[in-house]
Amino acid sequence: MNFGGLPYKTKQFFFVLIKLSIVVGAFYFIYYKLTTNENLNFEDFIQNLNENRFFSIKTISFLVFLSIFNWFFEILKWKTLVKYIKLISFKNALEQSLASLTASLITPNRIGEYGAKAIYYDKASRKKIMLLNLVGNMTQMTVTVLFGCIGLFAMQTIYDLNISYFKFLNIVIIGCIVLGLVVLGLYRNRLKIKGFSVEKLKSFFKNLPLKIQFLAFAFSIARYLIFSFQFYVILTIFGVSLGYIDAMIVITSIYLLASVIPSIFIFDVVIKGSVAVYLFSIVGVGVNEFTILSCISIMWILNFVLPSMIGSYYVLNFKLQKTNT
């Protein structure tokens, strides 16, 4: 972060203002998303939770435990990735992961996560840190796509989605052609992805030890299995009668389709809700849109809101070093 030739104390003052702005902005974003959702009235949402006895100590404790377990593997994944540059403790990885989550809430597609993690390191290491964060996000997306394709294939096999294989094949061929042209354009024109040339990205990924890549992939799988199971538990709390395997087929398909649909982060709940209602109607389970949106909102609160509140503490206590300005 560069404040020009300002004195160090002045830089510290401005940095405090920035930290306060991040925390206030994050809390306002959470408040706005919970109270002004046209598709989910907040008062009706709370009433629905009461009717389903959601606020019992046993229920909340179990769901929070799953969220902690989910973030445990995310923090462990970040600790493993950063080991490529330097060794950090689990506590340091926890601070960087949760603080960057808080900072990213107010940025489109959580892009602020990259800069927030990078600022913890010296200037020479920051580009590598951003690339490592990209690797972490890519592994999670890869797992989502793999499980989602399996789930979608199972839905087509079991419930017959009436997908025209000829049309599907045409879409795949067109998609491959478009992807090939994009890749060719990147190589020929030396375009950059997130500020990095394709050549540098290839070199970085090639030099990243396979052990680190494997562990990052394994931790991503663990996270996916945990939060998808958490989704299933929440569905059962709301009285959705569906076997675990059938529910996982739908849940994995939801995450896949919601991931590939272009969206702004603030509309993520609405998109997942619409996809979920459609898929659950296919398997013959009478789940209304309000119940689905309630489940997805609880997932968001447990896995984003609560960790970001903890992360706000680390944001406010972050110290700007004289050598890291």
C-alpha positions as CSV (number, residue, x, y, z in Angstrom):
1,M,0.0,0.0,0.0
2,N,1.5,3.3,-1.0
3,F,0.7,6.7,0.5
4,G,3.5,8.6,-1.3
5,G,5.9,10.6,0.8
6,L,3.6,11.1,3.8
7,P,5.1,10.8,7.3
8,Y,4.8,7.3,8.9
9,K,2.3,8.5,11.6
10,T,0.1,10.1,8.9
11,K,0.2,6.8,6.9
12,Q,-0.9,5.0,10.1
13,F,-3.8,7.4,10.5
14,F,-5.0,6.8,7.0
15,F,-4.5,3.1,7.3
16,V,-6.7,3.1,10.5
17,L,-9.4,4.9,8.4
18,I,-9.1,2.2,5.7
19,K,-9.5,-0.6,8.2
20,L,-12.5,1.0,9.8
21,S,-14.0,1.5,6.4
22,I,-13.5,-2.2,5.5
23,V,-15.2,-3.4,8.7
24,V,-18.0,-0.9,8.6
25,G,-18.6,-1.7,4.9
26,A,-18.6,-5.4,5.5
27,F,-21.1,-5.1,8.4
28,Y,-23.3,-2.8,6.3
29,F,-23.2,-5.3,3.4
30,I,-24.3,-8.1,5.7
31,Y,-27.1,-6.0,7.2
32,Y,-28.2,-4.9,3.7
33,K,-28.3,-8.4,2.3
34,L,-30.2,-9.8,5.3
35,T,-32.8,-7.0,5.6
36,T,-33.5,-5.8,2.1
37,N,-33.8,-9.0,0.2
38,E,-37.0,-8.8,-1.9
39,N,-37.1,-12.6,-2.2
40,L,-36.7,-13.3,1.5
41,N,-38.4,-11.1,4.1
42,F,-36.2,-11.0,7.2
43,E,-39.1,-11.2,9.7
44,D,-40.7,-14.1,7.9
45,F,-37.3,-15.7,7.8
46,I,-36.8,-15.5,11.5
47,Q,-40.4,-16.7,12.1
48,N,-39.8,-19.7,9.9
49,L,-36.7,-20.6,11.8
50,N,-38.6,-20.5,15.1
51,E,-41.4,-22.7,13.7
52,N,-38.8,-25.3,12.7
53,R,-37.1,-25.1,16.1
54,F,-33.9,-24.0,14.5
55,F,-32.6,-22.1,17.5
56,S,-32.2,-25.1,19.7
57,I,-28.7,-25.3,21.3
58,K,-28.2,-28.8,19.8
59,T,-29.0,-27.7,16.3
60,I,-27.0,-24.5,16.3
61,S,-24.0,-26.2,17.9
62,F,-23.9,-28.9,15.3
63,L,-24.2,-26.5,12.4
64,V,-21.6,-24.1,13.8
65,F,-19.3,-27.1,14.4
66,L,-19.6,-28.0,10.7
67,S,-18.8,-24.4,9.7
68,I,-15.7,-24.5,12.0
69,F,-14.6,-27.7,10.4
70,N,-15.2,-26.3,6.9
71,W,-13.0,-23.2,7.7
72,F,-10.4,-25.4,9.4
73,F,-9.7,-27.1,6.1
74,E,-9.7,-23.8,4.2
75,I,-7.1,-22.4,6.7
76,L,-5.1,-25.6,6.5
77,K,-5.2,-25.3,2.7
78,W,-3.9,-21.7,2.8
79,K,-1.1,-22.7,5.3
80,T,-0.1,-25.5,2.9
81,L,0.0,-23.2,-0.2
82,V,1.9,-20.5,1.5
83,K,4.6,-23.0,2.6
84,Y,5.8,-22.7,-1.0
85,I,7.1,-19.2,-0.1
86,K,7.5,-19.3,3.7
87,L,6.4,-21.3,6.7
88,I,3.6,-19.8,8.7
89,S,1.7,-21.0,11.8
90,F,-1.9,-22.1,11.8
91,K,-2.8,-19.0,13.7
92,N,-1.2,-16.8,11.0
93,A,-3.1,-18.7,8.3
94,L,-6.3,-18.3,10.3
95,E,-5.8,-14.5,10.6
96,Q,-5.0,-14.0,7.0
97,S,-7.9,-16.2,5.8
98,L,-10.6,-14.6,7.9
99,A,-9.3,-11.0,7.6
100,S,-9.2,-11.4,3.8
101,L,-12.8,-12.8,3.9
102,T,-14.0,-9.7,5.7
103,A,-12.2,-7.4,3.2
104,S,-13.5,-9.3,0.2
105,L,-17.2,-9.0,1.1
106,I,-17.5,-5.5,-0.2
107,T,-15.7,-6.2,-3.5
108,P,-17.1,-7.7,-6.7
109,N,-16.7,-11.5,-6.8
110,R,-14.6,-11.3,-3.6
111,I,-11.6,-10.0,-5.6
112,G,-10.4,-8.1,-2.5
113,E,-9.3,-11.4,-1.0
114,Y,-6.2,-11.3,-3.3
115,G,-4.9,-8.0,-2.1
116,A,-5.9,-8.5,1.5
117,K,-3.7,-11.6,1.8
118,A,-0.9,-10.1,-0.2
119,I,-0.5,-7.2,2.2
120,Y,0.6,-9.6,4.9
121,Y,3.8,-10.2,3.0
122,D,6.7,-8.2,1.7
123,K,6.5,-6.5,-1.6
124,A,8.7,-9.1,-3.4
125,S,6.4,-12.0,-2.4
126,R,3.0,-10.4,-3.1
127,K,2.6,-11.5,-6.7
128,K,3.3,-15.1,-5.7
129,I,0.9,-14.8,-2.8
130,M,-1.9,-13.7,-5.2
131,L,-1.1,-16.6,-7.5
132,L,-1.2,-19.1,-4.6
133,N,-4.6,-17.6,-3.7
134,L,-5.7,-18.2,-7.3
135,V,-4.5,-21.8,-7.0
136,G,-6.6,-22.3,-3.9
137,N,-9.7,-20.9,-5.5
138,M,-9.1,-22.9,-8.7
139,T,-8.8,-26.2,-6.8
140,Q,-12.1,-25.4,-5.0
141,M,-13.8,-24.7,-8.3
142,T,-12.4,-27.8,-9.9
143,V,-13.8,-29.9,-7.1
144,T,-17.2,-28.2,-7.5
145,V,-17.2,-28.9,-11.2
146,L,-16.2,-32.6,-10.8
147,F,-18.8,-33.4,-8.1
148,G,-21.4,-31.3,-10.0
149,C,-20.9,-33.2,-13.2
150,I,-21.3,-36.4,-11.4
151,G,-24.5,-35.1,-9.7
152,L,-25.9,-33.8,-12.9
153,F,-25.1,-37.0,-14.8
154,A,-26.9,-39.0,-12.0
155,M,-29.9,-36.7,-12.2
156,Q,-30.1,-37.2,-16.0
157,T,-29.8,-41.0,-15.5
158,I,-32.3,-41.4,-12.7
159,Y,-34.8,-38.6,-13.3
160,D,-34.5,-38.2,-17.1
161,L,-34.1,-34.5,-17.6
162,N,-35.1,-34.7,-21.2
163,I,-31.7,-33.4,-22.3
164,S,-31.2,-33.6,-26.1
165,Y,-27.8,-35.3,-26.4
166,F,-27.4,-33.9,-29.9
167,K,-28.0,-30.4,-28.7
168,F,-25.8,-31.0,-25.7
169,L,-23.0,-32.3,-28.0
170,N,-23.3,-29.2,-30.2
171,I,-23.0,-27.0,-27.1
172,V,-19.9,-28.9,-25.9
173,I,-18.3,-28.6,-29.4
174,I,-19.0,-24.9,-29.6
175,G,-17.7,-24.4,-26.0
176,C,-14.5,-26.2,-26.9
177,I,-14.0,-24.1,-30.0
178,V,-14.6,-20.9,-28.1
179,L,-12.3,-22.0,-25.3
180,G,-9.6,-23.0,-27.9
181,L,-9.9,-19.6,-29.6
182,V,-9.5,-17.8,-26.2
183,V,-6.5,-19.9,-25.3
184,L,-5.0,-19.2,-28.7
185,G,-5.6,-15.5,-28.3
186,L,-3.9,-15.5,-24.9
187,Y,-0.8,-17.2,-26.3
188,R,-0.6,-15.1,-29.4
189,N,-1.4,-11.7,-27.9
190,R,0.3,-12.4,-24.5
191,L,-2.8,-11.2,-22.7
192,K,-2.7,-11.2,-18.9
193,I,-4.9,-13.0,-16.3
194,K,-5.2,-10.9,-13.1
195,G,-2.1,-9.0,-14.2
196,F,0.1,-12.1,-15.0
197,S,1.1,-13.2,-18.4
198,V,0.2,-16.8,-19.5
199,E,3.9,-17.7,-19.6
200,K,4.4,-16.6,-16.0
201,L,1.3,-18.5,-14.9
202,K,2.5,-21.7,-16.6
203,S,5.9,-21.4,-15.1
204,F,4.5,-20.8,-11.6
205,F,2.1,-23.8,-11.7
206,K,4.8,-26.0,-13.2
207,N,7.2,-25.2,-10.3
208,L,4.6,-25.5,-7.6
209,P,5.4,-28.9,-5.9
210,L,2.9,-31.7,-6.7
211,K,2.6,-32.5,-3.0
212,I,1.3,-29.0,-2.3
213,Q,-1.1,-29.2,-5.2
214,F,-2.4,-32.6,-4.1
215,L,-2.9,-31.4,-0.5
216,A,-4.7,-28.3,-1.7
217,F,-7.0,-30.5,-3.8
218,A,-7.6,-32.9,-0.9
219,F,-8.5,-30.1,1.5
220,S,-10.9,-28.7,-1.2
221,I,-12.6,-32.0,-1.4
222,A,-12.9,-32.1,2.4
223,R,-14.5,-28.7,2.5
224,Y,-16.9,-29.6,-0.3
225,L,-18.1,-32.7,1.5
226,I,-18.6,-30.8,4.8
227,F,-20.6,-27.8,3.5
228,S,-22.7,-30.0,1.1
229,F,-23.5,-32.2,4.1
230,Q,-24.3,-29.1,6.1
231,F,-26.7,-28.1,3.4
232,Y,-28.4,-31.5,3.6
233,V,-28.7,-31.2,7.4
234,I,-30.4,-27.8,7.1
235,L,-32.8,-29.2,4.5
236,T,-33.8,-31.9,7.0
237,I,-34.4,-29.3,9.7
238,F,-36.9,-27.6,7.4
239,G,-38.7,-30.9,6.9
240,V,-37.5,-31.7,3.4
241,S,-37.9,-35.5,3.1
242,L,-35.2,-36.8,0.8
243,G,-32.6,-39.5,1.2
244,Y,-29.0,-38.5,1.6
245,I,-27.8,-39.8,-1.8
246,D,-30.8,-38.2,-3.7
247,A,-30.2,-34.9,-1.8
248,M,-26.5,-34.9,-2.6
249,I,-27.3,-35.4,-6.3
250,V,-29.4,-32.3,-6.2
251,I,-27.0,-30.3,-4.0
252,T,-23.9,-31.0,-6.2
253,S,-25.9,-30.0,-9.2
254,I,-27.0,-26.8,-7.6
255,Y,-23.5,-25.8,-6.8
256,L,-22.3,-26.6,-10.3
257,L,-25.1,-24.7,-12.1
258,A,-24.8,-21.7,-9.6
259,S,-21.1,-21.6,-10.2
260,V,-21.2,-21.5,-14.0
261,I,-24.0,-18.9,-14.2
262,P,-22.3,-15.4,-14.3
263,S,-23.5,-13.4,-11.4
264,I,-22.7,-10.5,-9.0
265,F,-22.0,-11.8,-5.5
266,I,-24.9,-9.9,-4.0
267,F,-27.3,-11.9,-6.2
268,D,-25.7,-15.3,-5.4
269,V,-28.5,-16.3,-3.0
270,V,-31.2,-15.5,-5.6
271,I,-29.4,-17.5,-8.3
272,K,-28.8,-20.6,-6.1
273,G,-32.4,-20.4,-4.9
274,S,-33.9,-20.4,-8.4
275,V,-31.6,-23.3,-9.5
276,A,-32.5,-25.2,-6.3
277,V,-36.2,-24.8,-6.7
278,Y,-36.1,-26.1,-10.2
279,L,-33.9,-29.1,-9.4
280,F,-35.9,-30.1,-6.4
281,S,-39.1,-30.0,-8.4
282,I,-37.5,-32.5,-10.8
283,V,-36.9,-35.1,-8.1
284,G,-40.5,-34.8,-6.9
285,V,-39.9,-33.1,-3.6
286,G,-42.4,-30.3,-2.8
287,V,-40.0,-27.6,-1.6
288,N,-41.1,-24.0,-2.0
289,E,-38.8,-21.1,-2.9
290,F,-39.0,-19.6,0.6
291,T,-37.7,-22.8,2.2
292,I,-34.8,-23.0,-0.3
293,L,-33.8,-19.4,0.1
294,S,-34.0,-19.8,3.9
295,C,-31.6,-22.8,3.7
296,I,-29.2,-21.0,1.4
297,S,-29.3,-17.8,3.6
298,I,-28.4,-19.9,6.7
299,M,-25.5,-21.4,4.8
300,W,-24.3,-17.9,3.9
301,I,-24.6,-16.8,7.5
302,L,-22.8,-19.8,8.9
303,N,-20.0,-19.9,6.4
304,F,-19.5,-16.2,5.5
305,V,-21.1,-13.9,8.1
306,L,-19.8,-15.5,11.2
307,P,-16.2,-16.0,10.0
308,S,-16.2,-12.4,8.6
309,M,-17.2,-11.1,12.1
310,I,-14.1,-12.9,13.5
311,G,-12.1,-11.6,10.6
312,S,-13.1,-8.0,11.4
313,Y,-11.1,-8.3,14.7
314,Y,-8.0,-9.2,12.7
315,V,-8.6,-6.4,10.2
316,L,-8.8,-3.8,13.0
317,N,-5.7,-5.2,14.7
318,F,-3.6,-5.4,11.6
319,K,-0.4,-3.4,12.0
320,L,1.1,-1.6,9.1
321,Q,4.9,-2.2,9.3
322,K,7.3,0.6,8.3
323,T,8.9,-1.8,5.8
324,N,5.4,-2.8,4.4
325,T,4.0,0.5,3.3
